[in-house]
Amino acid sequence: MKLLLAGRRGASDPLFAPPEAPLPWLQRVEAWVQQVADGVLEGSRIEDGPQGAPVLRLRLHPAAPEVSLLAATRERIVVSAETSAVGPGYHRYLVDLLKHLGDLHGISWAPPDEDVGVGDATGYFHTGDAGPIEEHFLGWLQHSVGQVLRMRSLGNSGFGLSMRFGHTFQHPGALLTPLGPRDERWLRTVHEDPRQGTDVFPWWNPGVDARERFTRAMCRLWTDVVWRSPLLEEERQRLRDVARLLEQAWREDPTLPYPWREWQEVLGYLGMGGTVAEEVHRRALESPGVGPSIGYRRGSVQVALPEGWEIRIPGSLAETRLGDGSWVARDHRRTVRVLPLEDSVEDSLAPTSPERRALELEHHGARVSGRASLHMGPGECRLTALCRSGNRRALCVVSFDDPDERDWALGTWRSLDHAVAA
């Protein structure tokens, strides 16, 4: 559900001093959001937007794209958001937050204009009538499910609904969602009656309550949690957030269908004990343990990289971007690094004659070809490959400790792909 709003600061007080400069104003807005949205806000940052204008980006839910507040000029602001993935409750929360912001800062909002796409698709921002919101989301769900069914009837597979760009999970199911996979029967039932599919929205009802915290944690468990002991502080913090959300929800409403086994795993990775941990352990022992565990990252994931490259890695690897433009994924014993190359850089990395003889491995895929050398030593194994897709180049380095993982290293290199061959 698209939300695109245009406003003018200080329009209600034209006789007073001109509005504050864009950057300090956005900094004050960021501080205000951090205060009023505590418990909902997951992250915020200010960066340069179009033509150098500052833009504040807010992440308010793990299943939602970022909300952008662009200070286009000293007076003009533009707000853009997409709420379809999360649900009517999130849409109402965000609209109410923006209206509160407008009241505090004297923002005059432009009326809706369908010709240029400005406004709230549900009408709630402009009318205050929340009645039509649910129907808009149900209509969107029915249409989306219908498209998936049509594509599946043509033999296609690998569909996701409301999954964030950048990671494609290798997981069974007719449709992957932030709250877990759905099967063909679910698709057909929801296409006939979309109200049977409200369980796919993490935030259906208005307000921040136990169920909202519970589903927020479930989104994290399905899409974000890496199922091993944390390597990075951000991984540890993510586990802490999940544990906190589940405990808050449980104390408020213990009747919800808590994932006791996965909750116990999270507490184990954090080394947390106490009364709650003992209760979770007891419930986990009583759980039937039927079906696969929660977590897309227990399997493989296709990751979108800079310059149009993509690669398949184990979901347990921790990812980071380095200052030299390379992407790195690693765990305690394996590392994968991909660096897009300029032509001049590739020339400087070109192997010498003895090294050329070491490039004994070749790969020719549909869009990517490459040559690689493989060094196997006790406790130190490395595959180094130069890859090409059209006029695009990339360096791929796969390091691993166990020689038995040679086939995994080769498969990882050969999974390197390019979305569109240049």
Salt bridges, closest charged atoms under 4 A:
GLU20 OE1 - ARG28 NH2 2.85
GLU42 OE2 - ARG216 NH1 2.98
GLU42 OE1 - ARG220 NH2 2.29
GLU47 OE1 - ARG45 NE 3.07
GLU47 OE2 - ARG57 NE 2.48
GLU66 OE2 - ARG45 NH1 2.37
ASP120 OD1 - HIS91 NE2 2.95
GLU134 OE1 - ARG195 NH2 3.33
GLU135 OE2 - ARG195 NH2 3.23
GLU184 OE1 - ARG152 NE 2.63
GLU184 OE2 - ARG188 NH2 2.92
ASP199 OD2 - ARG182 NH2 3.16
GLU212 OE2 - ARG216 NE 2.86
ASP224 OD1 - ARG164 NH2 3.34
ASP224 OD2 - ARG220 NH1 2.45
GLU233 OE2 - ARG240 NH1 3.03
GLU235 OE2 - ARG228 NH2 2.80
ASP241 OD1 - ARG244 NH2 3.57
GLU247 OE2 - ARG251 NH2 2.98
GLU252 OE1 - ARG213 NH1 2.85
GLU265 OE2 - ARG298 NH2 2.77
GLU279 OE2 - ARG282 NH2 2.69
GLU279 OE2 - ARG283 NE 2.94
GLU286 OE2 - ARG282 NH1 2.76
GLU307 OE1 - ARG392 NH1 3.09
GLU319 OE2 - HIS167 NE2 2.92
GLU319 OE2 - ARG297 NH2 3.21
ASP324 OD2 - ARG337 NH2 2.84
ASP331 OD2 - ARG334 NH2 2.73
GLU346 OE1 - ARG393 NE 3.19
GLU362 OE1 - HIS364 NE2 3.27
GLU362 OE2 - ARG371 NE 3.90
GLU405 OE1 - ARG333 NE 3.51
GLU405 OE2 - ARG334 NH1 3.67
ASP407 OD1 - ARG406 NH1 3.73
ASP417 OD2 - ARG367 NH2 2.49
